[in-house]
Amino acid sequence: MNYRHAFHAGNSADVVKHCLMIALVRALQLKPGALTLIDTHAGCGLYDLAGDAAQRTGEAAQGVQRAFADPSPLLDDYRAAVRAVNAGPEPRLYPGSPRILSQLLRPQDGLILNEKHPEDAAALRAAMRGTPAAVHTRDAHELWLAMLPTRTPRGVVVVDPPYEQPDERARITATLAAAQRKWAHGVTMIWYPLKDQATHARWKAQLARVGIPKFLVVDHWLYDAEQPGQYNGAGLFIINPPHAFTQPLPTLLAALRMALAPEGHRGTLAAEWLAAP
Ligand SMILES: C[S@@+](CC[C@H](N)C(=O)[O-])C[C@H]1O[C@@H](n2cnc3c(N)ncnc32)[C@H](O)[C@@H]1O
């Protein structure tokens, strides 16, 4: 386990992931019934953007800092979530998915976090002190299945692996298929990096064969043409998204694409059904 999210916190992928995560949870919270929120790869919970790791890559400059410079009110909820962990107006600290999810909790909701790396798990426990979150240090795939079906009738599983292992995509496909058998109506959000069109198309074809209905794909290609051999963007699979999330989604994606487009590129950020509802 070499991946450390501290090097990447607040980058463009985090902005899209965290904006859509907020929109998804808020859409589900339009109904009063309790939600169980599960974050299988939680990371540290809170990141210092002025720290050594973040400064070494400078990735936040293309992500959260652009989101803060952007005037669109559609990014207000996201900016408020970042401001909530900062004393001043500038984003010096960055909230990971656990801190953002904990901000969204209503009294009836529960939050289950999981992080296997011992140092990051210790940081996570410290970052979540004083919140009602339960912190686990298990293997993410094992925890994902063990927690299903959730204790409350409705819930969201956020799956955000580092993709260090060559079989990560195949493992996700297998765990998602097993999760679907235990919890067919559950909402799941899976993050992935986009390296090249061919790898992504192959994975989507494998997932389509699993036959999960109501399967949304949100791909963010940063550049106008694929940049060979390098990071080209990121995306999210969202299973069972509610209508209150999908209906306004195109306008949110348009705002995010504009806010995050690299110099000289438009890029694309769009949602399509892999399997229609
Ligand atoms: C991309 S980061 C998570 C970022 C976080 N979700 C956020 O948005 O703020 C992925 C995390 O998964 C952890 N991880 C990697 N493999 C894991 C596994 N098999 N089980 C649990 N955690 C794992 C890594 O240590 C890393 O902290």
The ligand as an SDF file (V2000), in Angstrom:
LIG
                    3D

 27 29  0  0  0  0  0  0  0  0999 V2000
   -8.0460    7.6570   -2.9450 C   0  0  0  0  0  0  0  0  0  0  0  0
   -7.6800    7.4110   -1.2580 S   0  0  0  0  0  0  0  0  0  0  0  0
   -9.1820    7.8030   -0.4410 C   0  0  0  0  0  0  0  0  0  0  0  0
   -9.5720    9.2390   -0.4830 C   0  0  0  0  0  0  0  0  0  0  0  0
  -10.8750    9.5580    0.2140 C   0  0  0  0  0  0  0  0  0  0  0  0
  -11.9310    8.6490   -0.1970 N   0  0  0  0  0  0  0  0  0  0  0  0
  -11.3050   10.9740   -0.0450 C   0  0  0  0  0  0  0  0  0  0  0  0
  -12.0460   11.2260   -1.0180 O   0  0  0  0  0  0  0  0  0  0  0  0
  -10.9360   11.8660    0.7230 O   0  0  0  0  0  0  0  0  0  0  0  0
   -7.6440    5.6560   -1.1450 C   0  0  0  0  0  0  0  0  0  0  0  0
   -7.3660    5.1200    0.2630 C   0  0  0  0  0  0  0  0  0  0  0  0
   -7.6120    3.7160    0.2770 O   0  0  0  0  0  0  0  0  0  0  0  0
   -6.7080    3.1050    1.1640 C   0  0  0  0  0  0  0  0  0  0  0  0
   -6.6530    1.6770    0.7880 N   0  0  0  0  0  0  0  0  0  0  0  0
   -5.9740    1.1130   -0.2340 C   0  0  0  0  0  0  0  0  0  0  0  0
   -6.2360   -0.2090   -0.3150 N   0  0  0  0  0  0  0  0  0  0  0  0
   -7.1200   -0.4780    0.6790 C   0  0  0  0  0  0  0  0  0  0  0  0
   -7.7910   -1.6530    1.1020 C   0  0  0  0  0  0  0  0  0  0  0  0
   -7.5960   -2.8270    0.4740 N   0  0  0  0  0  0  0  0  0  0  0  0
   -8.6250   -1.5820    2.1320 N   0  0  0  0  0  0  0  0  0  0  0  0
   -8.8470   -0.3880    2.7780 C   0  0  0  0  0  0  0  0  0  0  0  0
   -8.2410    0.7640    2.4320 N   0  0  0  0  0  0  0  0  0  0  0  0
   -7.3970    0.7120    1.3860 C   0  0  0  0  0  0  0  0  0  0  0  0
   -5.4190    3.8600    0.9530 C   0  0  0  0  0  0  0  0  0  0  0  0
   -4.5610    3.7500    2.0790 O   0  0  0  0  0  0  0  0  0  0  0  0
   -5.9330    5.2930    0.7230 C   0  0  0  0  0  0  0  0  0  0  0  0
   -5.9070    6.0340    1.9310 O   0  0  0  0  0  0  0  0  0  0  0  0
  1  2  1  0
  2  3  1  0
  2 10  1  0
  3  4  1  0
  4  5  1  0
  5  6  1  0
  5  7  1  0
  7  8  2  0
  7  9  1  0
 10 11  1  0
 11 12  1  0
 11 26  1  0
 12 13  1  0
 13 14  1  0
 13 24  1  0
 14 15  1  0
 14 23  1  0
 15 16  2  0
 16 17  1  0
 17 18  1  0
 17 23  2  0
 18 19  1  0
 18 20  2  0
 20 21  1  0
 21 22  2  0
 22 23  1  0
 24 25  1  0
 24 26  1  0
 26 27  1  0
M  CHG  2   2   1   9  -1
M  END
$$$$
